[in-house]
Amino acid sequence: MSGSLAVVGLGPGNPDTMTPEAATALALADALYGYGPYLARVPARSGQARYPSDNREEGARAAAALDHAARGGKVAMVSGGDPGVFAMAAAVCEQVEHGAEAWRGLDLVIVPGISAMLAVAARVGAPLGHDFCAISLSDNLKPWPVVEQRLDAAASGGFVMALYNPISRARPWQLGAAFDRLRRHLPGATPIVFGRAVGRPDESVVIATLEAADPAIADMSTLVIVGSALTRVVERPGREPLVYTPRAVKDASA
Ligand SMILES: C[S@@+](CC[C@H](N)C(=O)[O-])C[C@H]1O[C@@H](n2cnc3c(N)ncnc32)[C@H](O)[C@@H]1O
């Protein structure tokens, strides 16, 4: 019996934003692996086994799921947002490259999902409407000087930035340090969007400026979008402002 592994993006939190392809992949699996809170989002089905694990165990979780599939299981690994964005798809690929030879022969499918940066951007308008990049502020998997180099390059290159993993209990200072770094390059009026738990019942969205941005607003469920010099905030009567980055760059210095 040949097994398979689907690495499935659940989207940002609201079940409505999970794709039909993801729902089908989950329904076909006889075993589900994933970080406990993400697994809890998937409705239980009888006969489907669940293997929840802790947040920091991605490598071991990926290896266990591959091993299960190699023994003939139809396995799905759940991932928040999109599995290819700072998430489980890369952890699985790392194990396929460095782990058991049999894992290379497995039927492996990556099922995309709506990433947090897309969900947060959609709440406020179109801040990612022109060139942008995504940077994880976590220095668990890369040294902090690398984060600083990338912030410098993105800001001086005129990119809008989606900052993932901005802060956690174990990493309390990184977002404040990132804002200080960005203030070297960007005007104080640069729009900042804090999107917290978007798509979940405790969602909140705050629009600020780089000058006034308070890192304490963010937690580990927050994605921060930093505008470029071109990003606009459009006030609207009786409605939240629109934040967007125009599609055209007219001035070569922008
Ligand atoms: C390990 S990364 C996983 C990203 C995920 N694969 C994705 O595509 O959204 C976790 C980070 O994603 C962001 N994030 C995930 N879900 C979010 C949501 N519903 N609202 C805002 N940010 C979210 C936060 O920055 C969080 O610290």
PDBQT file of the ligand as one rigid body, heavy atoms in Angstrom, charges set to zero:
ROOT
HETATM    1  C1  LIG A 301       5.068  30.687  12.010  1.00  0.00    +0.000 C 
HETATM    2  S1  LIG A 301       4.329  32.017  11.150  1.00  0.00    +0.000 S 
HETATM    3  C2  LIG A 301       3.202  31.141  10.121  1.00  0.00    +0.000 C 
HETATM    4  C3  LIG A 301       2.687  31.949   8.969  1.00  0.00    +0.000 C 
HETATM    5  C4  LIG A 301       1.646  31.210   8.157  1.00  0.00    +0.000 C 
HETATM    6  N1  LIG A 301       2.200  30.061   7.494  1.00  0.00    +0.000 N 
HETATM    7  C5  LIG A 301       0.967  32.121   7.135  1.00  0.00    +0.000 C 
HETATM    8  O1  LIG A 301       1.132  31.889   5.925  1.00  0.00    +0.000 OA
HETATM    9  O2  LIG A 301       0.282  33.051   7.560  1.00  0.00    +0.000 OA
HETATM   10  C6  LIG A 301       3.287  32.680  12.408  1.00  0.00    +0.000 C 
HETATM   11  C7  LIG A 301       3.104  34.172  12.243  1.00  0.00    +0.000 C 
HETATM   12  O3  LIG A 301       2.132  34.408  11.199  1.00  0.00    +0.000 OA
HETATM   13  C8  LIG A 301       1.370  35.551  11.509  1.00  0.00    +0.000 C 
HETATM   14  N2  LIG A 301      -0.044  35.140  11.596  1.00  0.00    +0.000 N 
HETATM   15  C9  LIG A 301      -0.531  33.884  11.488  1.00  0.00    +0.000 A 
HETATM   16  N3  LIG A 301      -1.879  33.899  11.543  1.00  0.00    +0.000 NA
HETATM   17  C10 LIG A 301      -2.252  35.192  11.677  1.00  0.00    +0.000 A 
HETATM   18  C11 LIG A 301      -3.524  35.852  11.776  1.00  0.00    +0.000 A 
HETATM   19  N4  LIG A 301      -4.673  35.171  11.735  1.00  0.00    +0.000 N 
HETATM   20  N5  LIG A 301      -3.529  37.196  11.901  1.00  0.00    +0.000 NA
HETATM   21  C12 LIG A 301      -2.371  37.888  11.913  1.00  0.00    +0.000 A 
HETATM   22  N6  LIG A 301      -1.138  37.313  11.828  1.00  0.00    +0.000 NA
HETATM   23  C13 LIG A 301      -1.092  35.991  11.716  1.00  0.00    +0.000 A 
HETATM   24  C14 LIG A 301       1.930  36.113  12.825  1.00  0.00    +0.000 C 
HETATM   25  O4  LIG A 301       2.939  37.039  12.488  1.00  0.00    +0.000 OA
HETATM   26  C15 LIG A 301       2.535  34.893  13.463  1.00  0.00    +0.000 C 
HETATM   27  O5  LIG A 301       3.540  35.236  14.397  1.00  0.00    +0.000 OA
ENDROOT
TORSDOF 0
